Amino acid sequence: MTLQIFNINLNLSGLIIGAVVFAVIIFARRLCIWGEYHFTKKFWIFFFVTGLAATIASLFFKNILLSAGMSAFGFIFLWGIHETIEQEERVKKGWFKKKQNKK
């Protein structure tokens, strides 16, 4: 995707992919915290399935922006597996709240 300003062609693809990666990282981090809080570290399975599906799906997009965005989404979610497991340790250290069981 290009934009022409003052007879200069600017390629916006890198900016778009960067913005998508930034947004997905923020979303995945929040989801990791929420998922570990509500479902314990077993939530890593969600990250695995979603990440694998998105990475495989990225192979079928002809548009480079969609393919790169989906691939970034997939790999960030695959990294979320590690983060979800580590989140349990952060809760034990007291950095994040632990869910109280209702009695």
Secondary structure as GFF3:
##gff-version 3
##sequence-region A 1 103
A	DSSP	beta_strand	2	5	.	.	.	ID=ss1
A	DSSP	beta_strand	8	11	.	.	.	ID=ss2
A	DSSP	alpha_helix	13	39	.	.	.	ID=ss3
A	DSSP	three_ten_helix	40	43	.	.	.	ID=ss4
A	DSSP	alpha_helix	44	57	.	.	.	ID=ss5
A	DSSP	three_ten_helix	58	60	.	.	.	ID=ss6
A	DSSP	alpha_helix	64	92	.	.	.	ID=ss7
###
